[in-house]
Amino acid sequence: MIRLGLNIDHVATLRNARGGEHPNPLNAALLACQSGADGITVHLREDR
């Protein structure tokens, strides 16, 4: 069976490239969970 996972880092990269507050990584993660995603991945940075 294929499983769906969302990497929040890519959502944050898109937000930072646009220079704004959207898309919001938290909202993306919540939407993915509500839509049936099997996992959420985030990589924490030491400098933040």
LINCOR-V46216 format. One record per backbone hydrogen bond with DSSP energy under -0.5 kcal/mol. CO is the residue of the C=O (numbers start at 0). NH is the residue of the N-H. If there is no record, write none. Layout:
((CO/NH) (CO/NH))
This chain:
((3/37) (3/38) (5/7) (5/40) (6/9) (6/10) (7/11) (8/12) (9/13) (10/14) (11/15) (12/16) (13/17) (14/18) (14/19) (22/24) (23/27) (24/28) (25/29) (26/30) (27/31) (28/32) (29/33) (30/34) (31/36) (32/35) (38/5) (40/7) (40/8) (41/43) (44/47))
